[in-house]
Amino acid sequence: MEVNELKTIIFIGTNKSGSSREATKAAESLGYFTVLFTSNERQFEQRTEYEEIHKMIFLNTTDMNAMEAEITKLQQLGFDIKLIVSFVDPYVHVAALLDEQFCQSLTSTRAIEIMEDKEQTRTFLLNKSYSPQFTVLGPADQLTGKVTFPLIIKSPKSTGSKDVLFASNHKELNKHLTTLRNKYPTEPIITEEYLKGEQYLVEVIVHNHQPQIIAVIRQDITKGKRFIITGYQLFSTVPPKFSESLTTLCQSLVDTFELETGAFHIELRLTNNGWKLIEINPRISGGAMNKMIEAAFGFNLVEQTLKLYLGDEPDFTPKHTNFVYTKHLIVHHKGILEKVTGKNRALNCPGIYDVYVKPKKGTLLIPPLSMGHRYAYIIAQGTTLKEAVAMANRAAGEIRFHMRRI
């Protein structure tokens, strides 16, 4: 094939596994030449492990000029660049800007920019009924007046629960403010009311200004030093009791952000005062989400999202409907991994769709401080949610991390 015949998709960043990696594989299966811009040195060294990526370019992915120069070079070589995209934080906005510059962009760069910043999001949605009470503190500000506990303290740049902290009193509040200010001395800090209620994640696609709810997932949260999501209960259809309220909320977000085309996911708490928005992100959730949706409905969400961004007609019609439960495994003490046993036994348990074990021998494992410290997952399909949960738990009992304590 001549270079000038190569329809090309450029990805800014990818993870080794999960939704973002499945997007690069989907692009290849759709017949596109795939290019990855990465600043991850290890990824570049493991080049041969990324077979579906046809060209990998090592550069600073925060340097717009460097990326513009590489894109121009590819165009001069005859590559027909159809899309520049990212499925990982914090490159969704950067990719959208480059797509706007070099391709026929369908996404809203301004909306993506706001969604990527928790401070901007909170301010932008200030008067909405689903917005919780919050305060933005500058680097030298202190909370004044009467403080109602418990509170959530977070960095506007936090991802994967890394910088989201819980304070039940003034002592904990001051400790967390000090921690975050030492880590981000020039950044503001957000304090929010602690919301009681079940937590949900909703995956949404926007096409022609119309939101389509792809999946509704109830989350199991394990509270240690951080709030870590260790279970995802995916409903086979949108629960009827939520259908109208979630559709109204999603349409409000689409109208407010003026979205015509795009993908986002929202995390919500169902409180006594209705839905409250924890956060919004301008992409599909990472980790196992794409596989969970495939297990539930039979279509590949990242593949259909690429088609949407390319201007083709996506198809989100379920091929089947299953309840799905994904269980993430964590460890409760620190140690060096010597081996993992039971993966094949888990995979052979009834109803198991997928089993993934992340760490290799010799890896330091720790109790979770972020979502990145979840070390395996099991996806189970069932005719009911209860059945899926039971099958995932049974399979999880087969997996064991053998560690040398340190």
C-alpha positions as CSV (number, residue, x, y, z in Angstrom):
1,M,0.0,0.0,0.0
2,E,1.3,3.4,-0.9
3,V,1.8,5.9,2.0
4,N,-0.5,8.4,0.4
5,E,-3.3,5.8,0.6
6,L,-3.0,5.4,4.3
7,K,-6.0,6.7,6.2
8,T,-4.5,7.5,9.6
9,I,-5.6,7.9,13.2
10,I,-3.2,9.6,15.6
11,F,-3.6,8.7,19.3
12,I,-2.1,10.9,22.0
13,G,-1.1,8.5,24.8
14,T,-2.5,5.1,25.6
15,N,-2.3,2.8,28.6
16,K,-1.0,-0.7,28.2
17,S,-4.5,-2.2,28.8
18,G,-8.1,-1.0,29.2
19,S,-10.3,1.2,27.1
20,S,-7.5,3.4,25.6
21,R,-5.6,0.3,24.4
22,E,-8.7,-1.2,23.0
23,A,-9.3,2.0,21.0
24,T,-5.9,1.6,19.2
25,K,-6.9,-2.1,18.4
26,A,-10.3,-1.0,17.2
27,A,-8.7,1.6,14.9
28,E,-6.6,-1.1,13.3
29,S,-9.5,-3.4,12.9
30,L,-11.4,-0.6,11.2
31,G,-8.6,-0.5,8.6
32,Y,-6.7,2.6,9.7
33,F,-3.0,3.2,10.0
34,T,-2.4,3.9,13.7
35,V,0.2,6.3,15.1
36,L,0.9,6.8,18.8
37,F,2.5,9.9,20.3
38,T,3.9,8.9,23.7
39,S,6.1,10.4,26.3
40,N,6.3,7.1,28.2
41,E,9.8,5.9,27.8
42,R,9.0,2.4,29.0
43,Q,6.2,2.1,26.4
44,F,8.7,3.1,23.7
45,E,11.1,0.4,25.0
46,Q,8.3,-2.2,24.8
47,R,7.5,-1.2,21.3
48,T,7.1,-4.8,20.1
49,E,4.2,-5.4,22.6
50,Y,2.0,-2.9,20.7
51,E,1.5,-4.8,17.5
52,E,-1.6,-2.9,16.4
53,I,0.3,0.5,16.6
54,H,1.9,0.8,13.2
55,K,4.1,3.8,14.1
56,M,5.1,5.0,17.6
57,I,6.7,8.4,18.0
58,F,8.5,9.3,21.3
59,L,8.0,13.0,22.2
60,N,6.8,15.4,24.9
61,T,3.0,15.0,24.8
62,T,2.6,18.3,26.6
63,D,4.6,20.2,23.9
64,M,2.0,21.4,21.3
65,N,4.7,22.7,19.0
66,A,6.5,19.4,18.9
67,M,3.3,17.5,18.1
68,E,2.3,20.0,15.4
69,A,5.7,19.5,13.8
70,E,5.4,15.7,13.8
71,I,1.8,15.9,12.4
72,T,3.0,18.2,9.6
73,K,5.9,15.8,8.9
74,L,3.5,12.9,8.6
75,Q,1.2,14.9,6.2
76,Q,4.2,15.8,4.1
77,L,5.1,12.1,3.9
78,G,1.6,11.5,2.5
79,F,-0.3,10.1,5.5
80,D,-4.0,11.0,5.2
81,I,-4.8,12.0,8.8
82,K,-8.5,11.5,9.5
83,L,-8.6,11.8,13.3
84,I,-6.4,12.9,16.2
85,V,-7.8,11.6,19.5
86,S,-7.0,10.5,23.1
87,F,-8.8,8.2,25.5
88,V,-6.6,9.0,28.5
89,D,-6.2,11.8,31.0
90,P,-5.0,14.5,30.5
91,Y,-4.7,14.5,26.7
92,V,-8.3,14.5,25.6
93,H,-8.3,18.3,25.3
94,V,-4.9,18.5,23.7
95,A,-5.9,15.9,21.1
96,A,-9.2,17.8,20.4
97,L,-7.2,21.0,19.7
98,L,-4.9,19.2,17.3
99,D,-7.8,17.5,15.6
100,E,-9.5,20.9,15.2
101,Q,-6.3,22.2,13.6
102,F,-5.5,19.4,11.3
103,C,-8.8,17.5,10.7
104,Q,-12.5,18.1,10.3
105,S,-13.1,18.1,14.1
106,L,-16.6,17.2,15.3
107,T,-15.9,17.6,19.0
108,S,-16.2,20.7,21.2
109,T,-12.7,21.7,22.5
110,R,-14.1,24.2,25.0
111,A,-16.4,21.7,26.6
112,I,-13.6,19.2,26.9
113,E,-11.3,21.8,28.4
114,I,-13.9,22.6,31.1
115,M,-14.6,18.9,31.9
116,E,-10.9,18.1,32.3
117,D,-10.7,20.7,35.1
118,K,-12.8,20.1,38.2
119,E,-12.6,23.7,39.3
120,Q,-13.9,25.0,35.9
121,T,-16.6,22.3,35.9
122,R,-17.9,23.2,39.4
123,T,-18.0,26.9,38.5
124,F,-19.6,26.2,35.1
125,L,-22.4,24.2,36.6
126,L,-22.7,26.4,39.7
127,N,-26.5,26.9,39.8
128,K,-27.6,23.4,38.6
129,S,-29.8,21.4,40.9
130,Y,-27.3,18.5,40.6
131,S,-24.3,20.5,41.7
132,P,-23.1,19.9,45.3
133,Q,-22.1,22.7,47.6
134,F,-18.4,23.5,47.2
135,T,-15.7,26.1,47.9
136,V,-12.6,26.9,45.9
137,L,-9.6,27.8,48.0
138,G,-6.6,29.7,46.6
139,P,-3.1,28.7,47.6
140,A,-3.2,30.9,50.7
141,D,-6.9,30.8,51.6
142,Q,-8.5,29.2,54.7
143,L,-12.1,28.0,55.1
144,T,-14.0,30.7,57.0
145,G,-17.2,30.7,58.9
146,K,-19.0,27.6,60.1
147,V,-17.7,24.4,58.5
148,T,-20.0,21.4,58.2
149,F,-18.3,18.0,58.3
150,P,-17.6,15.6,56.8
151,L,-16.0,17.2,53.8
152,I,-14.2,16.1,50.6
153,I,-11.0,17.8,49.8
154,K,-9.6,17.4,46.3
155,S,-7.2,18.9,43.7
156,P,-8.9,20.1,40.6
157,K,-6.4,18.1,38.6
158,S,-6.9,14.8,40.5
159,T,-7.6,11.6,38.5
160,G,-8.3,8.0,39.7
161,S,-9.0,9.0,43.3
162,K,-5.3,10.0,43.9
163,D,-5.9,13.4,45.4
164,V,-9.5,13.0,46.8
165,L,-9.4,13.1,50.6
166,F,-12.0,12.7,53.4
167,A,-12.1,15.0,56.5
168,S,-14.4,14.4,59.4
169,N,-13.0,17.3,61.6
170,H,-10.8,20.4,61.6
171,K,-7.7,18.4,62.4
172,E,-8.1,16.2,59.3
173,L,-9.1,19.1,57.1
174,N,-5.9,21.1,58.0
175,K,-3.8,17.9,57.5
176,H,-5.2,17.3,54.0
177,L,-4.9,21.0,53.0
178,T,-1.2,20.9,54.0
179,T,-0.7,17.6,52.1
180,L,-2.3,19.0,48.9
181,R,-0.6,22.4,49.2
182,N,2.8,20.7,49.5
183,K,2.1,18.7,46.5
184,Y,0.5,21.5,44.4
185,P,1.8,24.8,45.9
186,T,0.4,27.0,43.1
187,E,-2.9,25.2,42.5
188,P,-6.3,25.9,44.1
189,I,-8.0,23.3,46.3
190,I,-11.7,22.3,46.2
191,T,-13.7,21.4,49.3
192,E,-17.1,19.8,48.8
193,E,-20.0,18.6,50.9
194,Y,-19.8,14.8,51.5
195,L,-22.7,13.2,49.7
196,K,-24.5,10.3,51.3
197,G,-26.1,7.7,49.0
198,E,-25.3,5.1,46.4
199,Q,-22.7,6.0,43.8
200,Y,-23.3,5.5,40.0
201,L,-21.4,5.8,36.9
202,V,-23.2,6.6,33.6
203,E,-21.5,6.3,30.2
204,V,-23.0,8.7,27.6
205,I,-22.5,9.3,23.8
206,V,-23.7,12.5,22.2
207,H,-24.8,12.4,18.6
208,N,-26.5,15.4,16.9
209,H,-26.8,17.1,20.3
210,Q,-28.8,14.1,21.6
211,P,-27.4,12.2,24.6
212,Q,-27.7,8.4,24.5
213,I,-27.2,6.6,27.8
214,I,-25.0,3.6,27.0
215,A,-24.7,2.1,30.4
216,V,-25.7,2.7,34.1
217,I,-23.3,1.2,36.7
218,R,-23.7,1.1,40.4
219,Q,-20.3,1.3,42.1
220,D,-19.0,-0.6,45.2
221,I,-16.6,1.7,47.1
222,T,-13.9,0.5,49.5
223,K,-12.9,3.2,51.9
224,G,-9.3,2.9,53.3
225,K,-6.9,5.8,53.0
226,R,-8.8,6.7,49.8
227,F,-12.2,6.0,48.2
228,I,-11.4,3.1,45.8
229,I,-14.0,1.6,43.5
230,T,-13.7,-2.2,43.8
231,G,-16.9,-3.3,42.1
232,Y,-19.0,-2.3,39.1
233,Q,-22.7,-3.5,38.8
234,L,-23.8,-2.9,35.3
235,F,-27.5,-3.0,34.6
236,S,-28.8,-4.8,31.5
237,T,-31.0,-1.8,30.8
238,V,-31.4,1.6,32.3
239,P,-33.4,1.0,35.5
240,P,-36.9,2.4,34.8
241,K,-37.0,4.4,38.1
242,F,-33.9,6.3,36.8
243,S,-34.6,6.6,33.1
244,E,-36.4,9.9,33.1
245,S,-34.2,11.7,35.7
246,L,-30.9,10.5,34.1
247,T,-32.1,11.5,30.6
248,T,-33.1,15.0,31.9
249,L,-29.7,15.4,33.7
250,C,-27.7,14.3,30.7
251,Q,-29.6,16.6,28.3
252,S,-29.0,19.5,30.7
253,L,-25.3,18.7,30.6
254,V,-25.3,18.5,26.8
255,D,-27.2,21.8,26.5
256,T,-25.0,23.6,29.1
257,F,-21.8,22.4,27.5
258,E,-23.2,22.9,24.0
259,L,-22.1,19.5,22.9
260,E,-23.0,18.3,19.4
261,T,-20.8,15.2,19.2
262,G,-18.8,13.5,21.9
263,A,-18.5,11.0,24.7
264,F,-18.4,11.5,28.4
265,H,-19.0,9.7,31.7
266,I,-20.4,11.0,34.9
267,E,-20.1,9.9,38.5
268,L,-23.2,10.6,40.6
269,R,-24.5,10.1,44.1
270,L,-28.2,9.4,44.5
271,T,-29.0,11.5,47.6
272,N,-32.2,12.3,49.5
273,N,-32.2,15.5,47.3
274,G,-31.8,13.6,44.1
275,W,-28.8,13.2,41.8
276,K,-25.6,15.0,42.7
277,L,-22.7,15.2,40.2
278,I,-19.4,14.1,41.6
279,E,-17.5,14.6,38.4
280,I,-17.7,14.5,34.6
281,N,-14.9,13.3,32.2
282,P,-14.9,13.8,28.4
283,R,-14.2,10.2,27.4
284,I,-15.2,6.6,28.2
285,S,-14.1,5.4,31.6
286,G,-10.7,3.6,31.5
287,G,-9.9,0.2,32.9
288,A,-12.3,-2.6,32.2
289,M,-15.2,-0.4,31.0
290,N,-15.1,-1.1,27.3
291,K,-15.0,-4.9,28.0
292,M,-17.8,-4.6,30.5
293,I,-20.0,-2.9,27.9
294,E,-19.1,-5.5,25.4
295,A,-20.0,-8.3,27.9
296,A,-23.3,-6.6,28.6
297,F,-24.4,-5.5,25.1
298,G,-22.2,-7.1,22.5
299,F,-20.8,-4.0,20.9
300,N,-17.4,-2.3,21.2
301,L,-18.0,1.2,22.6
302,V,-14.5,2.6,21.7
303,E,-14.9,1.3,18.1
304,Q,-18.3,3.0,17.7
305,T,-16.9,6.2,19.3
306,L,-14.1,6.3,16.8
307,K,-16.7,6.0,14.0
308,L,-18.7,8.8,15.6
309,Y,-15.6,11.1,15.6
310,L,-14.7,10.1,12.1
311,G,-18.2,11.3,10.9
312,D,-19.4,7.7,10.2
313,E,-22.7,6.4,11.5
314,P,-22.1,4.6,14.8
315,D,-24.3,1.7,16.0
316,F,-25.0,1.4,19.7
317,T,-27.7,-1.3,19.2
318,P,-27.4,-4.1,21.8
319,K,-26.7,-7.5,20.3
320,H,-27.6,-9.1,23.6
321,T,-28.3,-7.9,27.1
322,N,-26.6,-9.2,30.2
323,F,-26.2,-8.0,33.8
324,V,-22.5,-7.7,34.4
325,Y,-20.4,-7.4,37.5
326,T,-16.7,-6.5,37.6
327,K,-14.8,-7.2,40.7
328,H,-11.4,-5.5,41.2
329,L,-8.8,-7.1,43.5
330,I,-6.6,-5.1,45.9
331,V,-4.1,-6.1,48.6
332,H,-4.2,-5.2,52.2
333,H,-0.5,-5.1,53.0
334,K,2.7,-4.1,51.3
335,G,4.9,-6.7,49.7
336,I,6.9,-7.8,46.7
337,L,4.9,-10.1,44.3
338,E,6.4,-13.5,43.9
339,K,3.7,-15.1,41.8
340,V,-0.1,-15.1,41.1
341,T,-2.0,-18.3,41.1
342,G,-5.6,-19.2,40.1
343,K,-6.1,-17.1,37.0
344,N,-7.0,-20.0,34.7
345,R,-9.2,-21.6,37.4
346,A,-11.0,-18.2,37.7
347,L,-11.4,-17.9,33.9
348,N,-13.0,-21.4,33.8
349,C,-15.6,-20.6,36.5
350,P,-19.2,-20.4,35.2
351,G,-20.3,-17.0,33.7
352,I,-16.8,-15.5,33.6
353,Y,-16.2,-13.2,30.6
354,D,-12.7,-12.0,31.3
355,V,-10.0,-12.2,33.9
356,Y,-7.1,-9.7,33.9
357,V,-4.1,-9.7,36.2
358,K,-1.9,-6.6,36.0
359,P,1.4,-6.9,38.0
360,K,4.4,-9.0,37.0
361,K,6.7,-10.9,39.4
362,G,8.9,-8.6,41.4
363,T,6.3,-5.7,41.5
364,L,5.8,-3.8,44.7
365,L,2.1,-4.1,45.7
366,I,0.5,-1.7,48.2
367,P,-2.9,-1.1,49.7
368,P,-4.7,1.3,47.3
369,L,-4.0,5.0,47.3
370,S,-5.4,5.3,43.8
371,M,-7.4,3.3,41.2
372,G,-4.0,2.3,39.7
373,H,-3.4,0.2,42.8
374,R,-6.1,-2.3,41.8
375,Y,-4.2,-5.4,40.6
376,A,-6.7,-7.6,38.9
377,Y,-10.3,-7.7,37.7
378,I,-12.9,-10.4,36.9
379,I,-15.9,-9.7,34.6
380,A,-18.9,-11.9,35.1
381,Q,-22.2,-12.1,33.1
382,G,-25.5,-13.1,34.6
383,T,-29.2,-13.1,34.0
384,T,-29.6,-11.1,37.2
385,L,-27.2,-8.8,39.0
386,K,-27.2,-11.1,42.0
387,E,-26.1,-14.0,39.8
388,A,-23.3,-12.0,38.2
389,V,-22.0,-10.8,41.6
390,A,-22.0,-14.3,43.0
391,M,-20.1,-15.7,40.0
392,A,-17.5,-12.9,40.1
393,N,-16.9,-13.4,43.8
394,R,-16.6,-17.2,43.3
395,A,-14.0,-16.7,40.6
396,A,-12.1,-14.1,42.7
397,G,-11.7,-16.7,45.4
398,E,-9.5,-18.6,43.1
399,I,-6.9,-15.8,42.6
400,R,-4.1,-15.4,45.1
401,F,-1.2,-12.9,45.2
402,H,1.8,-14.6,46.8
403,M,3.8,-11.8,48.3
404,R,7.0,-11.3,50.3
405,R,6.1,-8.8,53.1
406,I,8.5,-5.9,53.5
